[in-house]
Amino acid sequence: MASRASAANRRHYEALAASPQVGSDELTNEQIQHRADLQWSSLTAEPGSVDYSEVSVAGRRALWIAPEGSRADQVLFYVHGGGFVGGSIYSHRKLVGHLANASGTKGLLVSYPLSQTAKFPAQQQHVRDAYKWLKTGCPAEGIVVGGDSAGVGALFGGLLLAEQSALPMPAAALSISGWVDFTQSGRSYQTNRERDAFFQKPTVDFLASLALGGLDAREASPLFADLTGMPTSYLQVGEHEALLDDSVRFAEALKAAGVETRIDIFPEMLHSFQMMAGFAPEADDATTRFAGWVRPRLAQRMPPER
């Protein structure tokens, strides 16, 4: 049974579904994004013993996240979600703080152009450029990449572009409620329609159209790409979310491409429930699972710290 604390995530999406969205005449896009960032960030407890500092990465604002005692040569490179119309390094800084703290790494939380200012593949190209920037100062074997929701689509799109540029792949990848099918063809849009207040298919179709412009949705979707050579991946997803099948089918596609893949489906959870880290036991369980999964993979590939 879902914890009482986890209901905060459901209330967040119910409120989001009832509030003015991008394109509304009632609020500007900037006001909507700022309000959504504050609401989303409030779901997450402040992680202890973590320092934050802003930095420019590939021409855009990013955030270094440094838990006490973390190794400088091990970095969680993270791409935030938000449907390509919202989310920021500020809405997600506490979540990445928890993930980095648990895994013993530093975090680098990057931003990318939103749909209001740029269309695909600009988002994926910026992720590639940001990864290349990090790669100049950190060995690939010490980099773990991660993202949630739309951030996963930008992340794996960026990794595919990085591979085309002959950049070495990171040690591992984390996907949280990944949005990787921009055609919205998963059956869970129907089977979880009554459970997921916000991610109704027409809503996600609209978000995809804003991001893609005239680009073919299937061509832009990591789900339908050749995933050979992608890093070993760990996917986390909620049982009750409309995007459940994105993760299930992506795990199948990764395995079919020869990529070592794990997927955990969390009972009764909704989209990106990990944002409740520090408040809900399900989110803390997910963070602990990630740390237990990634630490030995980094240890296998990295020399001992001197």
C-alpha positions in Angstrom: 0.0 0.0 0.0 1.3 3.5 -0.9 2.3 5.6 2.1 0.3 8.6 3.2 3.2 10.9 2.4 3.3 9.7 -1.2 -0.1 11.3 -1.8 1.7 14.7 -2.1 2.8 13.7 -5.6 -0.8 12.9 -6.7 -2.0 16.2 -5.3 0.8 18.0 -7.2 -0.3 16.6 -10.5 -4.0 17.2 -9.8 -3.2 20.8 -9.1 -1.1 21.1 -12.2 -3.9 19.6 -14.3 -6.3 22.2 -13.0 -3.9 25.2 -13.4 -3.3 27.4 -16.5 -0.8 25.8 -18.8 1.7 27.1 -21.4 -0.3 29.1 -24.0 -2.9 30.3 -21.5 -3.9 34.0 -21.6 -4.1 34.1 -17.8 -0.4 33.9 -17.0 2.8 34.4 -19.0 4.9 31.3 -19.7 7.6 32.6 -17.3 5.1 33.0 -14.5 3.7 29.5 -15.1 7.2 28.0 -15.1 8.3 29.8 -11.9 5.1 28.7 -10.1 5.5 25.1 -11.3 9.2 25.1 -10.2 8.3 26.2 -6.7 5.5 23.7 -6.4 7.6 20.8 -7.7 10.6 21.7 -5.6 8.5 21.8 -2.5 7.9 18.1 -2.8 11.6 17.4 -2.0 13.2 17.7 1.4 16.5 19.6 1.6 19.4 17.1 1.6 21.9 17.5 4.3 25.6 18.4 3.9 25.4 19.4 0.2 26.9 22.5 -1.4 25.6 24.1 -4.6 27.4 26.4 -7.0 26.3 27.7 -10.4 28.5 27.3 -13.5 28.2 27.9 -17.2 28.2 24.7 -19.2 28.2 24.9 -23.0 26.7 28.4 -22.8 23.9 27.7 -20.4 23.4 27.8 -16.7 24.1 24.6 -14.7 24.6 23.6 -11.1 27.4 21.8 -9.4 26.1 19.7 -6.5 28.7 18.6 -4.0 27.8 16.3 -1.1 30.3 16.3 1.7 33.0 13.6 1.1 32.1 13.1 -2.6 34.8 12.1 -5.1 35.7 14.8 -7.6 36.3 12.3 -10.4 32.8 10.7 -10.1 29.9 12.8 -11.3 26.2 12.2 -11.7 25.3 14.2 -14.9 21.6 15.0 -14.7 19.0 16.3 -17.1 15.8 17.6 -15.5 12.3 16.9 -16.7 9.3 19.2 -17.2 7.7 18.3 -20.5 10.2 20.5 -22.4 8.2 23.5 -21.2 9.2 23.7 -17.5 11.5 22.4 -14.9 14.9 23.9 -14.2 18.2 23.4 -12.3 16.3 24.9 -9.3 13.3 22.7 -9.3 15.5 19.6 -9.3 18.5 20.6 -7.3 17.3 18.9 -4.1 16.4 15.6 -5.9 19.9 15.5 -7.5 21.4 16.3 -4.1 19.7 13.2 -2.6 20.8 11.0 -5.5 24.4 12.3 -5.5 24.6 12.1 -1.7 23.4 8.4 -1.7 25.8 7.4 -4.5 28.8 9.3 -3.2 29.3 11.3 -6.4 29.2 15.0 -7.2 26.3 16.1 -9.3 26.1 18.3 -12.4 22.6 19.4 -13.1 22.3 20.9 -16.6 19.7 23.0 -18.4 18.6 23.1 -22.0 16.5 25.3 -24.2 12.7 24.8 -23.6 10.1 24.5 -26.3 9.1 28.1 -26.0 12.5 29.2 -27.4 13.9 26.2 -29.5 12.6 23.1 -31.1 14.1 19.6 -31.4 16.9 18.6 -31.8 18.2 21.6 -29.9 17.5 20.0 -26.6 19.4 16.8 -27.4 22.2 18.7 -29.0 22.7 20.8 -25.9 22.8 17.7 -23.7 25.5 16.3 -26.0 27.5 19.5 -25.8 27.2 19.6 -22.0 28.3 16.0 -21.7 31.3 16.8 -23.9 32.1 19.7 -21.6 32.0 17.5 -18.6 34.1 14.8 -20.4 37.0 17.2 -20.7 37.5 17.3 -17.0 36.1 13.9 -15.8 36.8 10.4 -17.3 33.9 8.7 -18.9 34.3 5.8 -16.5 33.5 8.1 -13.6 30.4 9.6 -15.2 26.9 8.4 -14.4 24.1 10.1 -16.4 20.5 10.4 -15.3 17.3 12.2 -16.0 13.6 12.2 -15.4 10.6 12.4 -17.7 11.4 14.7 -20.7 15.0 14.9 -19.4 15.4 11.2 -20.3 14.4 11.8 -23.9 16.9 14.6 -24.1 19.5 12.6 -22.3 19.4 9.5 -24.5 19.0 11.6 -27.6 22.2 13.4 -26.5 24.0 10.2 -25.9 23.1 8.9 -29.3 24.5 12.1 -30.8 27.6 11.8 -28.6 28.1 8.3 -29.9 27.9 9.6 -33.5 30.7 12.0 -32.5 32.8 9.1 -31.2 32.6 10.3 -27.6 33.0 7.5 -25.0 29.9 6.5 -23.2 29.4 7.0 -19.5 29.7 4.2 -17.0 25.9 3.9 -16.4 22.6 5.6 -16.9 19.5 6.2 -14.7 16.0 6.8 -16.1 13.2 8.1 -13.9 9.8 7.9 -15.5 11.4 8.4 -18.8 9.5 10.0 -21.7 11.2 8.4 -24.7 8.3 7.8 -27.1 7.1 11.1 -28.6 4.4 9.3 -30.6 2.5 8.4 -27.3 1.9 4.9 -28.6 2.0 3.1 -25.2 -1.1 1.2 -24.0 -0.6 2.6 -20.5 -2.1 5.9 -21.7 -5.4 4.0 -21.7 -4.9 1.5 -18.9 -3.7 4.2 -16.4 -6.0 6.9 -17.7 -8.1 7.0 -14.6 -5.1 6.8 -12.3 -2.9 9.6 -13.8 -4.5 13.0 -13.5 -2.1 15.0 -15.5 -0.5 12.9 -18.2 -3.5 12.4 -20.4 -2.6 11.5 -24.0 -3.9 14.8 -25.5 -1.8 16.8 -23.0 1.3 14.8 -23.8 0.6 15.0 -27.6 0.4 18.8 -27.1 3.7 18.9 -25.3 5.4 16.8 -28.0 4.1 19.0 -30.7 5.5 22.1 -29.0 8.9 20.5 -28.6 9.2 18.8 -32.0 7.9 21.6 -34.3 7.9 19.9 -37.7 10.3 17.0 -36.8 8.9 13.5 -37.2 8.0 12.2 -33.7 9.2 8.7 -34.3 12.5 9.8 -35.6 13.1 12.0 -32.6 12.1 9.3 -30.1 15.0 7.4 -28.3 12.6 4.4 -28.0 12.8 3.7 -31.8 16.6 4.5 -32.2 19.4 2.0 -32.6 20.4 1.7 -28.9 23.5 -0.5 -29.5 26.4 0.9 -27.5 24.3 2.7 -24.9 25.5 2.4 -21.3 24.2 -0.1 -18.8 20.9 1.4 -17.7 18.6 1.3 -14.6 15.0 2.4 -15.2 12.6 3.4 -12.4 8.9 4.0 -13.1 5.6 4.1 -11.2 3.0 1.4 -11.7 0.1 3.9 -12.0 1.6 6.5 -14.4 0.4 6.9 -18.0 4.1 6.8 -19.2 4.6 3.3 -17.7 4.9 1.7 -21.1 7.6 4.1 -22.1 9.9 2.6 -19.5 8.8 -1.0 -20.0 9.3 -0.8 -23.8 12.5 1.1 -23.5 13.9 -1.5 -21.2 13.0 -4.2 -23.7 14.6 -2.2 -26.6 17.8 -1.7 -24.6 18.0 -5.4 -23.8 17.4 -6.3 -27.4 20.3 -4.0 -28.3 22.6 -5.9 -26.0 22.6 -3.3 -23.2 22.6 -4.6 -19.6 19.3 -3.2 -18.2 17.3 -3.3 -15.0 13.8 -1.9 -14.6 11.9 -1.5 -11.3 8.2 -0.7 -11.3 7.1 0.8 -8.0 3.6 -0.2 -6.9 0.9 2.5 -7.0 3.4 5.3 -7.7 2.9 8.1 -10.2 5.3 10.0 -12.5 8.6 11.1 -11.0 7.6 10.2 -7.5 11.3 10.3 -6.6 10.8 14.1 -6.3 9.5 13.3 -2.8 12.9 12.2 -1.6 13.3 12.9 2.1 9.5 13.0 2.7 8.1 9.7 1.3 9.5 6.2 1.9 8.9 5.1 -1.7 11.1 7.9 -2.9 13.8 7.1 -0.4 13.6 3.5 -1.3 14.2 4.4 -5.0 17.2 6.6 -4.1 18.7 3.7 -2.0 18.1 1.2 -4.9 19.9 3.6 -7.3 22.9 4.0 -5.0 23.1 0.2 -4.4 23.0 -0.3 -8.2 25.5 2.3 -9.3 28.2 2.2 -6.7 29.6 -1.2 -7.7 29.5 -0.2 -11.3 31.6 2.8 -10.6 34.0 0.8 -8.4 34.5 -1.7 -11.2 35.6 1.0 -13.7 37.4 3.5 -11.5 40.8 3.3 -9.7 40.8 3.8 -6.0 40.9 7.5 -4.9 44.3 8.6 -3.8 
